[in-house]
């Protein structure tokens, strides 16, 4: 004879699942138990974290072309700020927020750069953290994604091609633009044109909301990979004026709060031949320089 077992109905769970959860990035409603937003593929853990913290996080964008060093910059920044007890300190919110830092530092420890960020939004790394800043009473909640350079360019050329990028850039409070100093020094104009497109895109977004002449959104232009270009470290704004004059002029005309910075992670870089891929850059010595300054400048402006 089969015994009958009574299982209590946990109706509160059914009620919880019936309430939709809005994506913090694009605002589209999703099922409460869904992992990624059905519209933009942003992790819904961001929405859960925002609910539990009771504070609306600010969004900070780190933008640049493919291979400009976005992943390395963000990963190194997070690693330095989670250990630093000086002016700024960062505390990760949620285990998913540590993945970017972990992958970057493990790759650098093996004398490799991290793998290129995939174009698919569901494979991007997102960071939600709390930033404690000296001279500020309340800590800040921040969201910073590592988005693919090709996807950023595609969104600029064809708005709404990537809903996550479109919504994030529309809502973000501050922006770090990475310019690849190595490619600038080799005479390529790609960085200049890409950043001019970004500057125009961001300022026009702000212009639709605020009819004032200039955007008030803080923008930090960071010349990445500046290790082998000492004049860039000495005076980043003068370097921008001389090497990227169109960009320098556009920034002045379109933004009220802007700053020029130089940064580097690999103090020495070598090249390794890979079958079928040609020479690949490898970091021989890790010497972070100018990593924290742009971030600290931005969060004090927000």
TAZI-V10940 format. One line per field, one symbol per residue. ss: DSSP state (a for helix, b for strand, c for the rest). psi: psi as a letter, one per 30 degrees, with the letter a starting at -180 (. if undefined). burial: I if it has 24 or more other C-alpha atoms within 12 Angstrom, else O. A space follows every 50 residues. Layout:
ss->???
psi->???
burial->???
//
This chain:
ss->ccccccccccaaaaaaaaccbbccccccbbcccccbccccccbcaaaaaa aaaccccbbbbbbbcccccaaaaaaaaaaaaaaccccbbbbbccaaaaaa aaaaaaaaacccccccccccaaacbbbbbbbbbccccccbbbbbbbccaa aaaaaaacccccaaaaaaaaaccbbbbbbbaaaaaccccaaaaaaaaaaa aaaaaaaaacccccbccbbbbbbbcaaacaaaaacaaaaaaaacaaaaaa aaaabccbbbbbcbbbbbbbbbbbcccbbbbbbbbbbbbccaaaaaaaaa ac
psi->kkkkkkkkkiffeeeeffklkkkfeffkklkegkekkfefgkkffeeeee eefgkjklkkkjlllkgfgeeeeeeeeeeefffkgcekkkkkjkefffee eeeeeeeefghllllkklfkffglkkkklkkkkkgkeklkkkkjljkkee eeeeeeeikgejeeeeeefefkflkkjkkjeeeefggkfeeeeeeeeeee eeeeeeffejglelkfkkkjjjjlhgegiefeeeieeeeeeeeieeeeee eeffkejlkklklkejfkkakkkkkffakkkkkfkjikkgeeeeeeeeff f.
burial->OOOOOOOOOOOOOOOOOOOOIIIIIIIOOIOIOOOIIIIIIIIIIIIIII OOOOOIIIIIIIIIIIIIIIIIIIIIIIIIIIOOOOOIIIIIIIOIIIII IIIIIOIIOOOIIIIIIOIIIIOIIIIIIIIIIOOOOOOIIIIIIIIIII IIIIIIOOOOOIIIIIIIIIIIIIIIIIIIIIIIIOOOOIIIIIIIIIII IIIIIIOOOOOOOIIIIIIIIIIIIIIIIOOIIOOIIOIIOOIIOOIIOI IIOIIOIIIIIIIIIIOOIOOOOOOOOOOOIIIOOIOIIIIIIIIIIIII OI
//
